[in-house]
Amino acid sequence: MKHAGKATRAGLRLIYLSLVWVLGLVFAGILARLLGGFLVGAVGILMGVWFLFGLFTIYFFRDPRPRPPATVGVLLAPAHGKVDAIDEIDEPSFLGGRCRRISTFLSVFDVHVQYAPVAGRVVLCRHTRGQFVNALRADSARFNENVLVGIQSDEREGERIGVRLIAGLIARRIIPWTAEGEIVARGERISLIQFGSRVDLYLPLDYEVTVREGDRVRGGETVMARRAR
């Protein structure tokens, strides 16, 4: 499946770089003896901390394979996490005005891979620099660094669906895995946000939202909204 394993490789890179840093620190301490026997005695502690960090990193960058439902006329959750805001907003840059927003908060314990809520063509992938206020705030998209991914749906002519990837207090890096002009399948991996963050789903007003605030959702699997009949 497209982009499978990318999150795992990102986690392994962090583990490798942290090991190089720890070993370099230990080696420099032994050579220079600036810290005497303290640093040598702390090798066990440093390696223990690194081991725990490695375990957490492997857990954090886990990348479960989504199983998108075959139901037509629905939008899937773009991220794992907790729905904490459902409202209407103005999104003029891609949706062209008033739209519905479903916002999902991702804690450091959630999967941080994001998924396409609908099949279609990516027609917008725009990065906006900003602050790094706590992503617990549902309005953090107004201030924080973010990437807006706009998808022209293949399932309904003229329909546009937006996914905004929002950095947080800890999350400082958004890594899109898709680009403008690329075709995506429903439930396909499209990005990775490192550590706590938020993902907003923008959809037309004629959709019926099927989740409620407080619900836990699974990216690429949970039905967030269905087209009104």
N, C-alpha and C positions, 0 to 999 in steps of 0.2 A: 504494500500500500504506500502511496506517495508520502514522502517525508518520514516514514517510519524509522525510528532509531535516532533521529536528529536530537531529540531531547536527551536521550541517554548519552550520546556522544558529548553534548554540551556539559553534562554533569561530570563525565569522566575527565574532560579537559580541566575543569575546576579542581578535581581531586589531584590530577597530575601536577598542575601548577602549584597547588598548596603543598604537595610533597616536596617539590623542588625548593620552594621557599623555606620549609622547615629544615630540610637537609642542608641547604646553603647557610642558614643561620647557625646550625649546630657546627658545621665544618669551620665557619669563620670564627666561631667562639673558641673552638679547640685550637686552631692555628694561632690566633692572636692572644689567647689567654687573658683577654681583657676582663673577663668576668670570673677568672680563676676557675675553681672547681665547681662553682654553682651551676654554670650552664651545662657542664658535663653531667652533673647529677640530675639535671632537669630533662635530660634526653628522654627518659622513660615517660615523663609527664607530657612533653611535647608530642611524642609519638602517639600517646594515648589520646590526646586532644585531637590530633590529626585523624586518628582512626575513627573517632566518634563523628568528626566532621565529614569524613568520607562516607560513613553509613547514612548520615542525614542527607548528604548530597545525592546519593544513589536513590534514596527514597523520594526526595523532592523532584528529581528529574525523571521520575517514572513516566512511562508513556503507554498507557493501556490502549488497546485497539478498540476504537468505537464500533458499535453495532447500530448504525442508523436504521430506523424503521422504514418500511417500504410505503407507508401511508403518503398519499399525495396531498398537496395543498396545505402542508404544515411547515413551520419553521422550527429548527432544532436549536438547542442551547449551544451557543458558541464557546462556552467554557464550563468547567466544573466549579461549583461554589454555591453560595447562598444568594437567592434573589432577595434584595432588600429595597428595591424601588421600582414601581411600575407607574408611569405617568405619561403625560403628553408634553412635548417640547417643540420648539422650532429648530429645524435642522435644514437651513437654506442651501448649504453648500453641496449637498448630494441628494437628499430627499426632496428638496425644493419647497420646504415649508413645514407645516404642522405634521407631526408624526407621533407614533407611540414609542416609548422607550421602556425597555426591560433591562435593569442594571443588576449585574451579578458581582458580588464581592468574593475575591479569592484570597483566602488566608494562606500562610506559609505551609499549611498542611494539605492544601488542595493541589490537584494536578494542574500544572501551569502551561499545558499545551492548549491552543485554541483551534476551533474547527469551523468550517463553513456551514452556516445555518441552512443554506439552500444551494442548489446546483445553479451554475451560471458562469458568467465571465467577470473577472475582476476589472473594473473600469476606473478604479481610483485606489491609490495606496499612498496616502499623504501623511507625512510626519510633521508634527507641530511641536516645537520646543516649548518648555514651560517649567513649572515648579515641580516639587516632589512632596506635596502635602499628603497627609494620611489618606489612603485610598478608602478608609472606612466612610469618608464623607461622600454621599451620593452625588454631590455636585463637583467632585474633584476633576471631572472632565473639563470644566471651565478654566481650570488653572494649571493642571498638570501636563507634563510631557505625554503625548499620545500619538497614536497612528490610527487614522480612519481608513478602513478597508471598505470600499463600495462595490457591491456585486449586482450586476444586471442579471436578473433571474431568467433561467431557461424554462421555468415552469409556468410563467405567466407573462405574456407580452407586455413590455414597458415597465415591469415591476422592478423597483430598486430596494435593496436591503443593505443596511449599513452595520458594520461592526467596528466599534471604537475600542482600541486597546489602550489602557490607561496605566501609566506608571504610578507607583505609590511612594510612601516614605522610605521603604526598603528597596523596592523594585526600581532599579535604575537603568534597565536595559530591555527594550522591546525588540524582538528579532522576527520580522516578517519573513515567512517562507514562501510568499507569493508575490507576484508583481503585476502591474497593469497589463492587460491583454491575455492573462492566463485563464484557462478554463479550470474550474474547480467542481468537484462532485460534492453532493450533500454529505456532510460528516467528515470531509477530508481535512487533514491537518493544514492550518494556514499560518500559524505563528507560535512563538514562545515568549512569555514574559517571565523574567527571572525574579522570583520571590513575590511577596504579597502585592496585590494589584486589583484592578477592576476591569470588567468588560461590559460595554453597553451594546445592546442590540436595538437598532432602529428599524421600525416596520410601519407599513401604511396603516391608516386608521381603520380600514375595513377588516382588519384581522381581529379575531376573538382570542384574547389572552387566556391560556389554559393553566397558567401557574399563578401562585399567590405569593405575596411577600412572606419571607420566612422559609419558603420551600428550598430544599437542596436539589440541585440539578446536576446532570452529567453531560459534559460536552459531547456533541455529536450523537446524542441518544435521546435526551429528554425533549418532548414536544413542548415548545414555549407558547406557540400560538397556531391557530388554524384559520384558514380563509373562511370568512363568513359566507353562508350560502344565500 
